[in-house]
Amino acid sequence: MRCPFCTHEDSQVKDSRPTEDGNAIRRRRQCEACGARFTTFERIQLRDLTIVKSEERREPFERDKLMRSVAIACRKRPIAAAAIEKLVSGIQRQLETQGDSEIPAQRIGEMVMEGLKGLDSVAYIRFASVYKDFREARDFEEFAGSVHEVGKG
């Protein structure tokens, strides 16, 4: 593993343990050249996924991009980092086991919205405002009203 500080090729694993959700291995490493310590994560990848955007453009699935999107929606909300990690890992696992290697971006957006809906209504509305491209305050009002109605039902 290349050192992120000095780019030396070799590092020594000092500690390995599973993450809380059990979907990855966390490794503490030390560079053999500069002595810096850093952490890496090793995850199982069942297949390479390609995201099909609305204009038929294709790009590789990036777990970190999905994680950032969900984290932005959850910013300053009382949501544990482990809950966000579990949501993203669950979505990735579903995508990898569905059989299709090409996934419409819309499907991922719907999966995130479904997950956030059960996690935090504010994060759900934040994500929806970007995903559904809200243009006016009225869009927020209408959507928030439907969220409130769901909560009553």
DRENTORKOL-3810 file (N, C-alpha, C; in nm, 4 decimals):
REM DRENTORKOL-3810
@n.u->0.0859; n.v->-0.1179; n.w->0.0000; ca.u->0.0000; ca.v->0.0000; ca.w->0.0000; c.u->0.0896; c.v->0.1230; c.w->0.0000
@n.u->0.0667; n.v->0.2129; n.w->-0.0929; ca.u->0.1471; ca.v->0.3345; ca.w->-0.1063; c.u->0.1154; c.v->0.4328; c.w->0.0066
@n.u->0.2203; n.v->0.4903; n.w->0.0636; ca.u->0.2050; ca.v->0.5878; ca.w->0.1720; c.u->0.1455; c.v->0.7173; c.w->0.1167
@n.u->0.0400; n.v->0.7701; n.w->0.1806; ca.u->-0.0207; ca.v->0.8947; ca.w->0.1322; c.u->0.0644; c.v->1.0184; c.w->0.1629
@n.u->0.1666; n.v->1.0032; n.w->0.2458; ca.u->0.2511; ca.v->1.1161; ca.w->0.2844; c.u->0.3760; c.v->1.1270; c.w->0.1971
@n.u->0.4473; n.v->1.0153; n.w->0.1787; ca.u->0.5728; ca.v->1.0205; ca.w->0.1019; c.u->0.5677; c.v->0.9377; c.w->-0.0267
@n.u->0.4590; n.v->0.8670; n.w->-0.0508; ca.u->0.4334; ca.v->0.7812; ca.w->-0.1687; c.u->0.5258; c.v->0.6590; c.w->-0.1775
@n.u->0.5920; n.v->0.6258; n.w->-0.0682; ca.u->0.6728; ca.v->0.5035; ca.w->-0.0653; c.u->0.5795; c.v->0.3840; c.w->-0.0861
@n.u->0.6289; n.v->0.2825; n.w->-0.1552; ca.u->0.5452; ca.v->0.1674; ca.w->-0.1942; c.u->0.5103; c.v->0.0714; c.w->-0.0804
@n.u->0.5920; n.v->0.0635; n.w->0.0224; ca.u->0.5725; ca.v->-0.0396; ca.w->0.1241; c.u->0.5285; c.v->0.0183; c.w->0.2588
@n.u->0.4313; n.v->-0.0487; n.w->0.3181; ca.u->0.3873; ca.v->-0.0133; ca.w->0.4526; c.u->0.3627; c.v->-0.1426; c.w->0.5285
@n.u->0.3656; n.v->-0.1324; n.w->0.6586; ca.u->0.3466; ca.v->-0.2488; ca.w->0.7450; c.u->0.2122; c.v->-0.2364; c.w->0.8155
@n.u->0.1351; n.v->-0.3452; n.w->0.8172; ca.u->0.0078; ca.v->-0.3463; ca.w->0.8876; c.u->0.0344; c.v->-0.3625; c.w->1.0361
@n.u->-0.0129; n.v->-0.2659; n.w->1.1145; ca.u->0.0067; ca.v->-0.2682; ca.w->1.2597; c.u->-0.1137; c.v->-0.3266; c.w->1.3334
@n.u->-0.2334; n.v->-0.3102; n.w->1.2749; ca.u->-0.3553; ca.v->-0.3568; ca.w->1.3410; c.u->-0.4623; c.v->-0.3784; c.w->1.2350
@n.u->-0.5379; n.v->-0.4869; n.w->1.2457; ca.u->-0.6504; ca.v->-0.5152; ca.w->1.1564; c.u->-0.7701; c.v->-0.5535; c.w->1.2410
@n.u->-0.8849; n.v->-0.4979; n.w->1.2050; ca.u->-1.0083; ca.v->-0.5361; ca.w->1.2740; c.u->-1.1274; c.v->-0.5064; c.w->1.1843
@n.u->-1.2364; n.v->-0.5791; n.w->1.2028; ca.u->-1.3568; ca.v->-0.5511; ca.w->1.1232; c.u->-1.4205; c.v->-0.4191; c.w->1.1660
@n.u->-1.4885; n.v->-0.3534; n.w->1.0739; ca.u->-1.5634; ca.v->-0.2331; ca.w->1.1082; c.u->-1.6871; c.v->-0.2737; c.w->1.1870
@n.u->-1.7564; n.v->-0.1752; n.w->1.2429; ca.u->-1.8738; ca.v->-0.2037; ca.w->1.3264; c.u->-1.9806; c.v->-0.2822; c.w->1.2516
@n.u->-2.0021; n.v->-0.2489; n.w->1.1236; ca.u->-2.1062; ca.v->-0.3181; ca.w->1.0479; c.u->-2.0582; c.v->-0.4511; c.w->0.9894
@n.u->-1.9289; n.v->-0.4813; n.w->1.0046; ca.u->-1.8752; ca.v->-0.6087; ca.w->0.9581; c.u->-1.8570; c.v->-0.6184; c.w->0.8077
@n.u->-1.8758; n.v->-0.5081; n.w->0.7348; ca.u->-1.8661; ca.v->-0.5111; ca.w->0.5886; c.u->-1.7293; c.v->-0.4693; c.w->0.5372
@n.u->-1.6358; n.v->-0.4420; n.w->0.6260; ca.u->-1.5034; ca.v->-0.3996; ca.w->0.5832; c.u->-1.4010; c.v->-0.4356; c.w->0.6905
@n.u->-1.2757; n.v->-0.4328; n.w->0.6500; ca.u->-1.1643; ca.v->-0.4518; ca.w->0.7423; c.u->-1.0906; c.v->-0.3187; c.w->0.7523
@n.u->-1.0690; n.v->-0.2722; n.w->0.8732; ca.u->-0.9955; ca.v->-0.1486; ca.w->0.8986; c.u->-0.8519; c.v->-0.1873; c.w->0.9328
@n.u->-0.7573; n.v->-0.1316; n.w->0.8585; ca.u->-0.6170; ca.v->-0.1633; ca.w->0.8819; c.u->-0.5388; c.v->-0.0364; c.w->0.9165
@n.u->-0.4671; n.v->-0.0399; n.w->1.0288; ca.u->-0.3746; ca.v->0.0683; ca.w->1.0644; c.u->-0.2396; c.v->0.0285; c.w->1.0066
@n.u->-0.1793; n.v->0.1191; n.w->0.9309; ca.u->-0.0533; ca.v->0.0906; ca.w->0.8636; c.u->0.0524; c.v->0.1923; c.w->0.9033
@n.u->0.1786; n.v->0.1512; n.w->0.8884; ca.u->0.2897; ca.v->0.2417; ca.w->0.9123; c.u->0.3851; c.v->0.2305; c.w->0.7932
@n.u->0.4210; n.v->0.3473; n.w->0.7384; ca.u->0.5118; ca.v->0.3539; ca.w->0.6244; c.u->0.6510; c.v->0.3111; c.w->0.6684
@n.u->0.7144; n.v->0.2263; n.w->0.5889; ca.u->0.8485; ca.v->0.1796; ca.w->0.6216; c.u->0.9548; c.v->0.2853; c.w->0.5947
@n.u->0.9225; n.v->0.3854; n.w->0.5124; ca.u->1.0207; ca.v->0.4892; ca.w->0.4796; c.u->1.0141; c.v->0.6077; c.w->0.5756
@n.u->0.8956; n.v->0.6683; n.w->0.5903; ca.u->0.8857; ca.v->0.7909; ca.w->0.6712; c.u->0.8282; c.v->0.7673; c.w->0.8110
@n.u->0.7720; n.v->0.6486; n.w->0.8354; ca.u->0.7181; ca.v->0.6162; ca.w->0.9667; c.u->0.5777; c.v->0.6684; c.w->0.9933
@n.u->0.5184; n.v->0.7378; n.w->0.8966; ca.u->0.3822; ca.v->0.7906; ca.w->0.9151; c.u->0.2823; c.v->0.6768; c.w->0.9277
@n.u->0.1776; n.v->0.7012; n.w->1.0064; ca.u->0.0704; ca.v->0.6019; ca.w->1.0225; c.u->-0.0537; c.v->0.6498; c.w->0.9499
@n.u->-0.1268; n.v->0.5561; n.w->0.8912; ca.u->-0.2505; ca.v->0.5876; ca.w->0.8211; c.u->-0.3426; c.v->0.4668; c.w->0.8245
@n.u->-0.4698; n.v->0.4902; n.w->0.7930; ca.u->-0.5714; ca.v->0.3859; ca.w->0.7988; c.u->-0.6225; c.v->0.3562; c.w->0.6587
@n.u->-0.6420; n.v->0.2280; n.w->0.6300; ca.u->-0.7055; ca.v->0.1875; ca.w->0.5043; c.u->-0.8255; c.v->0.1000; c.w->0.5378
@n.u->-0.9184; n.v->0.0926; n.w->0.4436; ca.u->-1.0358; ca.v->0.0079; ca.w->0.4590; c.u->-1.0418; c.v->-0.0865; c.w->0.3396
@n.u->-1.0686; n.v->-0.2117; n.w->0.3671; ca.u->-1.0789; ca.v->-0.3131; ca.w->0.2635; c.u->-1.2222; c.v->-0.3644; c.w->0.2634
@n.u->-1.2890; n.v->-0.3560; n.w->0.1473; ca.u->-1.4283; ca.v->-0.3989; ca.w->0.1349; c.u->-1.4431; c.v->-0.5065; c.w->0.0292
@n.u->-1.5431; n.v->-0.5887; n.w->0.0452; ca.u->-1.5760; ca.v->-0.6877; ca.w->-0.0566; c.u->-1.6506; c.v->-0.6174; c.w->-0.1685
@n.u->-1.6085; n.v->-0.6441; n.w->-0.2909; ca.u->-1.6797; ca.v->-0.5901; ca.w->-0.4067; c.u->-1.7237; c.v->-0.7090; c.w->-0.4900
@n.u->-1.8542; n.v->-0.7302; n.w->-0.4999; ca.u->-1.9064; ca.v->-0.8461; ca.w->-0.5696; c.u->-1.8994; c.v->-0.8310; c.w->-0.7215
@n.u->-1.9148; n.v->-0.7096; n.w->-0.7706; ca.u->-1.9089; ca.v->-0.6853; ca.w->-0.9142; c.u->-1.8822; c.v->-0.5382; c.w->-0.9399
@n.u->-1.8322; n.v->-0.5084; n.w->-1.0599; ca.u->-1.8142; ca.v->-0.3694; ca.w->-1.1005; c.u->-1.9488; c.v->-0.3163; c.w->-1.1460
@n.u->-1.9877; n.v->-0.2034; n.w->-1.0905; ca.u->-2.1163; ca.v->-0.1425; ca.w->-1.1254; c.u->-2.0938; c.v->-0.0175; c.w->-1.2091
@n.u->-2.1838; n.v->0.0033; n.w->-1.3038; ca.u->-2.1814; ca.v->0.1228; ca.w->-1.3875; c.u->-2.3123; c.v->0.1970; c.w->-1.3666
@n.u->-2.3034; n.v->0.3276; n.w->-1.3442; ca.u->-2.4214; ca.v->0.4109; ca.w->-1.3237; c.u->-2.4601; c.v->0.4719; c.w->-1.4576
@n.u->-2.5880; n.v->0.4584; n.w->-1.4931; ca.u->-2.6394; ca.v->0.5167; ca.w->-1.6165; c.u->-2.7138; c.v->0.6437; c.w->-1.5787
@n.u->-2.6586; n.v->0.7577; n.w->-1.6205; ca.u->-2.7180; ca.v->0.8883; ca.w->-1.5900; c.u->-2.8380; c.v->0.9129; c.w->-1.6812
@n.u->-2.9148; n.v->1.0176; n.w->-1.6513; ca.u->-3.0379; ca.v->1.0453; ca.w->-1.7264; c.u->-3.0113; c.v->1.0720; c.w->-1.8740
@n.u->-2.8967; n.v->1.1287; n.w->-1.9078; ca.u->-2.8658; ca.v->1.1559; ca.w->-2.0483; c.u->-2.7883; c.v->1.0403; c.w->-2.1121
@n.u->-2.8037; n.v->0.9190; n.w->-2.0558; ca.u->-2.7417; ca.v->0.7946; ca.w->-2.1040; c.u->-2.5892; c.v->0.7918; c.w->-2.0900
@n.u->-2.5309; n.v->0.8889; n.w->-2.0208; ca.u->-2.3880; ca.v->0.8868; ca.w->-1.9924; c.u->-2.3623; c.v->0.7806; c.w->-1.8853
@n.u->-2.2514; n.v->0.7125; n.w->-1.8969; ca.u->-2.2178; ca.v->0.6068; ca.w->-1.8016; c.u->-2.0911; c.v->0.6438; c.w->-1.7251
@n.u->-2.0913; n.v->0.6072; n.w->-1.5969; ca.u->-1.9712; ca.v->0.6274; ca.w->-1.5157; c.u->-1.9652; c.v->0.5175; c.w->-1.4112
@n.u->-1.8460; n.v->0.4840; n.w->-1.3648; ca.u->-1.8336; ca.v->0.3779; ca.w->-1.2638; c.u->-1.8983; c.v->0.4190; c.w->-1.1317
@n.u->-1.9564; n.v->0.3212; n.w->-1.0627; ca.u->-2.0135; ca.v->0.3456; ca.w->-0.9301; c.u->-1.9010; c.v->0.3817; c.w->-0.8346
@n.u->-1.9223; n.v->0.4884; n.w->-0.7573; ca.u->-1.8246; ca.v->0.5303; ca.w->-0.6567; c.u->-1.8935; c.v->0.5345; c.w->-0.5209
@n.u->-1.8562; n.v->0.4419; n.w->-0.4355; ca.u->-1.9152; ca.v->0.4352; ca.w->-0.3018; c.u->-1.8932; c.v->0.5647; c.w->-0.2256
@n.u->-1.7739; n.v->0.6232; n.w->-0.2391; ca.u->-1.7427; ca.v->0.7469; ca.w->-0.1675; c.u->-1.8334; c.v->0.8617; c.w->-0.2110
@n.u->-1.8694; n.v->0.8650; n.w->-0.3368; ca.u->-1.9597; ca.v->0.9696; ca.w->-0.3867; c.u->-2.0984; c.v->0.9541; c.w->-0.3242
@n.u->-2.1457; n.v->0.8317; n.w->-0.3159; ca.u->-2.2742; ca.v->0.8044; ca.w->-0.2515; c.u->-2.2676; c.v->0.8418; c.w->-0.1036
@n.u->-2.1576; n.v->0.8067; n.w->-0.0391; ca.u->-2.1392; ca.v->0.8380; ca.w->0.1033; c.u->-2.1416; c.v->0.9891; c.w->0.1261
@n.u->-2.0734; n.v->1.0649; n.w->0.0394; ca.u->-2.0719; ca.v->1.2116; ca.w->0.0535; c.u->-2.2121; c.v->1.2698; c.w->0.0373
@n.u->-2.2876; n.v->1.2217; n.w->-0.0598; ca.u->-2.4235; ca.v->1.2726; ca.w->-0.0824; c.u->-2.5123; c.v->1.2513; c.w->0.0392
@n.u->-2.5054; n.v->1.1319; n.w->0.0951; ca.u->-2.5871; ca.v->1.1007; ca.w->0.2134; c.u->-2.5386; c.v->1.1829; c.w->0.3328
@n.u->-2.4073; n.v->1.1948; n.w->0.3488; ca.u->-2.3518; ca.v->1.2710; ca.w->0.4622; c.u->-2.3923; c.v->1.4183; c.w->0.4546
@n.u->-2.3949; n.v->1.4747; n.w->0.3350; ca.u->-2.4370; ca.v->1.6146; ca.w->0.3197; c.u->-2.5822; c.v->1.6308; c.w->0.3616
@n.u->-2.6680; n.v->1.5392; n.w->0.3220; ca.u->-2.8092; ca.v->1.5458; ca.w->0.3609; c.u->-2.8258; c.v->1.5329; c.w->0.5119
@n.u->-2.7356; n.v->1.4587; n.w->0.5762; ca.u->-2.7457; ca.v->1.4325; ca.w->0.7202; c.u->-2.6673; c.v->1.5317; c.w->0.8059
@n.u->-2.6006; n.v->1.6269; n.w->0.7429; ca.u->-2.5155; ca.v->1.7210; ca.w->0.8156; c.u->-2.5948; c.v->1.7942; c.w->0.9244
@n.u->-2.5351; n.v->1.8022; n.w->1.0411; ca.u->-2.5919; ca.v->1.8706; ca.w->1.1586; c.u->-2.7251; c.v->1.8114; c.w->1.2043
@n.u->-2.7447; n.v->1.6838; n.w->1.1777; ca.u->-2.8623; ca.v->1.6112; ca.w->1.2257; c.u->-2.8141; c.v->1.5093; c.w->1.3286
@n.u->-2.9008; n.v->1.4696; n.w->1.4221; ca.u->-2.8594; ca.v->1.3727; ca.w->1.5246; c.u->-2.8587; c.v->1.2293; c.w->1.4702
@n.u->-2.7719; n.v->1.2060; n.w->1.3717; ca.u->-2.7632; ca.v->1.0746; ca.w->1.3072; c.u->-2.6206; c.v->1.0235; c.w->1.3271
@n.u->-2.6078; n.v->0.9051; n.w->1.3831; ca.u->-2.4757; ca.v->0.8465; ca.w->1.4072; c.u->-2.4073; c.v->0.8132; c.w->1.2750
@n.u->-2.2766; n.v->0.8319; n.w->1.2716; ca.u->-2.1989; ca.v->0.7986; ca.w->1.1517; c.u->-2.2178; c.v->0.6513; c.w->1.1146
@n.u->-2.2345; n.v->0.5666; n.w->1.2150; ca.u->-2.2551; ca.v->0.4231; ca.w->1.1891; c.u->-2.3867; c.v->0.3991; c.w->1.1150
@n.u->-2.4883; n.v->0.4799; n.w->1.1425; ca.u->-2.6173; ca.v->0.4649; ca.w->1.0736; c.u->-2.6042; c.v->0.5043; c.w->0.9263
@n.u->-2.5262; n.v->0.6082; n.w->0.8991; ca.u->-2.5031; ca.v->0.6506; ca.w->0.7604; c.u->-2.4236; c.v->0.5425; c.w->0.6871
@n.u->-2.3212; n.v->0.4916; n.w->0.7521; ca.u->-2.2385; ca.v->0.3849; ca.w->0.6941; c.u->-2.3232; c.v->0.2617; c.w->0.6635
@n.u->-2.4114; n.v->0.2271; n.w->0.7557; ca.u->-2.4977; ca.v->0.1103; ca.w->0.7369; c.u->-2.5925; c.v->0.1312; c.w->0.6188
@n.u->-2.6482; n.v->0.2509; n.w->0.6062; ca.u->-2.7379; ca.v->0.2825; ca.w->0.4948; c.u->-2.6648; c.v->0.2694; c.w->0.3617
@n.u->-2.5467; n.v->0.3300; n.w->0.3510; ca.u->-2.4699; ca.v->0.3258; ca.w->0.2260; c.u->-2.4262; c.v->0.1824; c.w->0.1947
@n.u->-2.3787; n.v->0.1086; n.w->0.2944; ca.u->-2.3375; ca.v->-0.0304; ca.w->0.2731; c.u->-2.4548; c.v->-0.1160; c.w->0.2271
@n.u->-2.5718; n.v->-0.0926; n.w->0.2858; ca.u->-2.6909; ca.v->-0.1673; ca.w->0.2465; c.u->-2.7305; c.v->-0.1402; c.w->0.1022
@n.u->-2.7232; n.v->-0.0140; n.w->0.0620; ca.u->-2.7560; ca.v->0.0214; ca.w->-0.0768; c.u->-2.6554; c.v->-0.0428; c.w->-0.1714
@n.u->-2.5272; n.v->-0.0331; n.w->-0.1378; ca.u->-2.4250; ca.v->-0.0925; ca.w->-0.2245; c.u->-2.4451; c.v->-0.2432; c.w->-0.2368
@n.u->-2.4725; n.v->-0.3099; n.w->-0.1266; ca.u->-2.4918; ca.v->-0.4547; ca.w->-0.1284; c.u->-2.6132; c.v->-0.4920; c.w->-0.2139
@n.u->-2.7222; n.v->-0.4160; n.w->-0.2010; ca.u->-2.8409; ca.v->-0.4416; ca.w->-0.2837; c.u->-2.8080; c.v->-0.4273; c.w->-0.4314
@n.u->-2.7348; n.v->-0.3229; n.w->-0.4660; ca.u->-2.6990; ca.v->-0.3001; ca.w->-0.6062; c.u->-2.6115; c.v->-0.4131; c.w->-0.6600
@n.u->-2.5174; n.v->-0.4587; n.w->-0.5787; ca.u->-2.4255; ca.v->-0.5630; ca.w->-0.6241; c.u->-2.4934; c.v->-0.6985; c.w->-0.6379
@n.u->-2.5988; n.v->-0.7214; n.w->-0.5618; ca.u->-2.6638; ca.v->-0.8530; ca.w->-0.5660; c.u->-2.7864; c.v->-0.8578; c.w->-0.6560
@n.u->-2.8238; n.v->-0.7460; n.w->-0.7183; ca.u->-2.9428; ca.v->-0.7437; ca.w->-0.8034; c.u->-2.9221; c.v->-0.8101; c.w->-0.9387
@n.u->-2.7994; n.v->-0.8309; n.w->-0.9796; ca.u->-2.7765; ca.v->-0.8992; ca.w->-1.1058; c.u->-2.7388; c.v->-0.8072; c.w->-1.2206
@n.u->-2.7888; n.v->-0.6853; n.w->-1.2226; ca.u->-2.7542; ca.v->-0.5917; ca.w->-1.3289; c.u->-2.6248; c.v->-0.5205; c.w->-1.2939
@n.u->-2.5345; n.v->-0.5103; n.w->-1.3917; ca.u->-2.4113; ca.v->-0.4353; ca.w->-1.3664; c.u->-2.4289; c.v->-0.2891; c.w->-1.4053
@n.u->-2.5344; n.v->-0.2578; n.w->-1.4836; ca.u->-2.5660; ca.v->-0.1193; ca.w->-1.5172; c.u->-2.6893; c.v->-0.0772; c.w->-1.4393
@n.u->-2.6732; n.v->0.0265; n.w->-1.3584; ca.u->-2.7782; ca.v->0.0713; ca.w->-1.2669; c.u->-2.8193; c.v->0.2129; c.w->-1.3049
@n.u->-2.9492; n.v->0.2371; n.w->-1.3272; ca.u->-2.9928; ca.v->0.3757; ca.w->-1.3515; c.u->-2.9710; c.v->0.4608; c.w->-1.2254
@n.u->-2.9193; n.v->0.5810; n.w->-1.2445; ca.u->-2.8946; ca.v->0.6721; ca.w->-1.1319; c.u->-3.0238; c.v->0.6966; c.w->-1.0542
@n.u->-3.1356; n.v->0.6977; n.w->-1.1230; ca.u->-3.2652; ca.v->0.7197; ca.w->-1.0599; c.u->-3.2937; c.v->0.6125; c.w->-0.9537
@n.u->-3.2562; n.v->0.4886; n.w->-0.9815; ca.u->-3.2802; ca.v->0.3803; ca.w->-0.8852; c.u->-3.2015; c.v->0.4050; c.w->-0.7561
@n.u->-3.0778; n.v->0.4507; n.w->-0.7704; ca.u->-2.9963; ca.v->0.4787; ca.w->-0.6519; c.u->-3.0581; c.v->0.5930; c.w->-0.5718
@n.u->-3.1018; n.v->0.6990; n.w->-0.6400; ca.u->-3.1666; ca.v->0.8110; ca.w->-0.5717; c.u->-3.2889; c.v->0.7659; c.w->-0.4939
@n.u->-3.3686; n.v->0.6787; n.w->-0.5533; ca.u->-3.4881; ca.v->0.6280; ca.w->-0.4852; c.u->-3.4509; c.v->0.5432; c.w->-0.3636
@n.u->-3.3443; n.v->0.4648; n.w->-0.3754; ca.u->-3.3006; ca.v->0.3819; ca.w->-0.2630; c.u->-3.2511; c.v->0.4692; c.w->-0.1473
@n.u->-3.1790; n.v->0.5766; n.w->-0.1806; ca.u->-3.1307; ca.v->0.6681; ca.w->-0.0770; c.u->-3.2495; c.v->0.7366; c.w->-0.0100
@n.u->-3.3442; n.v->0.7831; n.w->-0.0899; ca.u->-3.4611; ca.v->0.8499; ca.w->-0.0317; c.u->-3.5378; c.v->0.7556; c.w->0.0600
@n.u->-3.5541; n.v->0.6322; n.w->0.0186; ca.u->-3.6250; ca.v->0.5348; ca.w->0.1015; c.u->-3.5518; c.v->0.5122; c.w->0.2338
@n.u->-3.4184; n.v->0.5018; n.w->0.2263; ca.u->-3.3396; ca.v->0.4823; ca.w->0.3477; c.u->-3.3438; c.v->0.6030; c.w->0.4402
@n.u->-3.3334; n.v->0.7241; n.w->0.3826; ca.u->-3.3359; ca.v->0.8459; ca.w->0.4645; c.u->-3.4737; c.v->0.8710; c.w->0.5238
@n.u->-3.5765; n.v->0.8298; n.w->0.4533; ca.u->-3.7136; ca.v->0.8490; ca.w->0.5015; c.u->-3.7320; c.v->0.7826; c.w->0.6382
@n.u->-3.6729; n.v->0.6658; n.w->0.6561; ca.u->-3.6832; ca.v->0.5956; ca.w->0.7836; c.u->-3.5814; c.v->0.6414; c.w->0.8865
@n.u->-3.4827; n.v->0.7194; n.w->0.8431; ca.u->-3.3747; ca.v->0.7614; ca.w->0.9312; c.u->-3.3994; c.v->0.8994; c.w->0.9920
@n.u->-3.4348; n.v->0.9979; n.w->0.9070; ca.u->-3.4499; ca.v->1.1353; ca.w->0.9543; c.u->-3.5265; c.v->1.2149; c.w->0.8491
@n.u->-3.6390; n.v->1.2748; n.w->0.8871; ca.u->-3.7225; ca.v->1.3449; ca.w->0.7896; c.u->-3.6547; c.v->1.4685; c.w->0.7305
@n.u->-3.5730; n.v->1.5384; n.w->0.8087; ca.u->-3.5039; ca.v->1.6572; ca.w->0.7568; c.u->-3.3991; c.v->1.6152; c.w->0.6532
@n.u->-3.3223; n.v->1.5118; n.w->0.6823; ca.u->-3.2238; ca.v->1.4619; ca.w->0.5863; c.u->-3.2945; c.v->1.4129; c.w->0.4599
@n.u->-3.4085; n.v->1.3505; n.w->0.4779; ca.u->-3.4888; ca.v->1.3027; ca.w->0.3645; c.u->-3.5306; c.v->1.4196; c.w->0.2749
@n.u->-3.5791; n.v->1.5272; n.w->0.3348; ca.u->-3.6225; ca.v->1.6445; ca.w->0.2572; c.u->-3.5018; c.v->1.7123; c.w->0.1918
@n.u->-3.3912; n.v->1.7212; n.w->0.2625; ca.u->-3.2696; ca.v->1.7814; ca.w->0.2041; c.u->-3.2261; c.v->1.7045; c.w->0.0794
@n.u->-3.2192; n.v->1.5733; n.w->0.0914; ca.u->-3.1763; ca.v->1.4925; ca.w->-0.0226; c.u->-3.2765; c.v->1.5065; c.w->-0.1368
@n.u->-3.4044; n.v->1.5025; n.w->-0.1039; ca.u->-3.5089; ca.v->1.5141; ca.w->-0.2064; c.u->-3.5008; c.v->1.6479; c.w->-0.2791
@n.u->-3.4637; n.v->1.7546; n.w->-0.2076; ca.u->-3.4582; ca.v->1.8869; ca.w->-0.2708; c.u->-3.3549; c.v->1.8908; c.w->-0.3831
@n.u->-3.2467; n.v->1.8160; n.w->-0.3689; ca.u->-3.1455; ca.v->1.8090; ca.w->-0.4742; c.u->-3.1871; c.v->1.7057; c.w->-0.5782
@n.u->-3.2278; n.v->1.5891; n.w->-0.5319; ca.u->-3.2636; ca.v->1.4790; ca.w->-0.6210; c.u->-3.3811; c.v->1.5160; c.w->-0.7124
@n.u->-3.4808; n.v->1.5808; n.w->-0.6549; ca.u->-3.6002; ca.v->1.6184; ca.w->-0.7325; c.u->-3.5889; c.v->1.7590; c.w->-0.7910
@n.u->-3.4747; n.v->1.8249; n.w->-0.7674; ca.u->-3.4449; ca.v->1.9550; ca.w->-0.8272; c.u->-3.5507; c.v->2.0602; c.w->-0.7935
@n.u->-3.5721; n.v->2.0805; n.w->-0.6618; ca.u->-3.6672; ca.v->2.1837; ca.w->-0.6189; c.u->-3.6196; c.v->2.3193; c.w->-0.6704
@n.u->-3.7139; n.v->2.3996; n.w->-0.7221; ca.u->-3.6798; ca.v->2.5302; ca.w->-0.7798; c.u->-3.7307; c.v->2.6474; c.w->-0.6954
@n.u->-3.8368; n.v->2.6240; n.w->-0.6205; ca.u->-3.8995; ca.v->2.7329; ca.w->-0.5442; c.u->-3.9325; c.v->2.6844; c.w->-0.4039
@n.u->-3.9586; n.v->2.7794; n.w->-0.3150; ca.u->-3.9974; ca.v->2.7462; ca.w->-0.1778; c.u->-4.1240; c.v->2.6607; c.w->-0.1768
@n.u->-4.2117; n.v->2.6858; n.w->-0.2718; ca.u->-4.3367; ca.v->2.6096; ca.w->-0.2806; c.u->-4.3084; c.v->2.4594; c.w->-0.2988
@n.u->-4.2018; n.v->2.4266; n.w->-0.3732; ca.u->-4.1649; ca.v->2.2859; ca.w->-0.3916; c.u->-4.1337; c.v->2.2206; c.w->-0.2572
@n.u->-4.0603; n.v->2.2939; n.w->-0.1715; ca.u->-4.0289; ca.v->2.2429; ca.w->-0.0374; c.u->-4.1572; c.v->2.2255; c.w->0.0436
@n.u->-4.2441; n.v->2.3260; n.w->0.0388; ca.u->-4.3683; ca.v->2.3205; ca.w->0.1160; c.u->-4.4526; c.v->2.2001; c.w->0.0774
@n.u->-4.4676; n.v->2.1782; n.w->-0.0514; ca.u->-4.5501; ca.v->2.0661; ca.w->-0.0978; c.u->-4.4891; c.v->1.9324; c.w->-0.0561
@n.u->-4.3575; n.v->1.9205; n.w->-0.0731; ca.u->-4.2922; ca.v->1.7953; ca.w->-0.0383; c.u->-4.2947; c.v->1.7715; c.w->0.1124
@n.u->-4.2636; n.v->1.8750; n.w->0.1891; ca.u->-4.2650; ca.v->1.8624; ca.w->0.3349; c.u->-4.4058; c.v->1.8260; c.w->0.3840
@n.u->-4.5066; n.v->1.8819; n.w->0.3203; ca.u->-4.6448; ca.v->1.8470; ca.w->0.3546; c.u->-4.6742; c.v->1.7001; c.w->0.3321
@n.u->-4.6205; n.v->1.6463; n.w->0.2245; ca.u->-4.6433; ca.v->1.5032; ca.w->0.1975; c.u->-4.5671; c.v->1.4172; c.w->0.2972
@n.u->-4.4507; n.v->1.4630; n.w->0.3411; ca.u->-4.3743; ca.v->1.3892; ca.w->0.4417; c.u->-4.4504; c.v->1.3886; c.w->0.5735
@n.u->-4.5065; n.v->1.5048; n.w->0.6095; ca.u->-4.5841; ca.v->1.5150; ca.w->0.7321; c.u->-4.7044; c.v->1.4223; c.w->0.7272
@n.u->-4.7696; n.v->1.4165; n.w->0.6125; ca.u->-4.8865; ca.v->1.3277; ca.w->0.5974; c.u->-4.8476; c.v->1.1823; c.w->0.6133
@n.u->-4.7323; n.v->1.1449; n.w->0.5597; ca.u->-4.6851; ca.v->1.0069; ca.w->0.5731; c.u->-4.6649; c.v->0.9743; c.w->0.7200
@n.u->-4.6080; n.v->1.0711; n.w->0.7955; ca.u->-4.5854; ca.v->1.0511; ca.w->0.9382; c.u->-4.7142; c.v->1.0311; c.w->1.0154
@n.u->-4.8237; n.v->1.0962; n.w->0.9707; ca.u->-4.9527; ca.v->1.0818; ca.w->1.0406; c.u->-5.0156; c.v->0.9452; c.w->1.0136
@n.u->-4.9926; n.v->0.8956; n.w->0.8900; ca.u->-5.0595; ca.v->0.7719; ca.w->0.8471; c.u->-5.0060; c.v->0.6554; c.w->0.9117
END
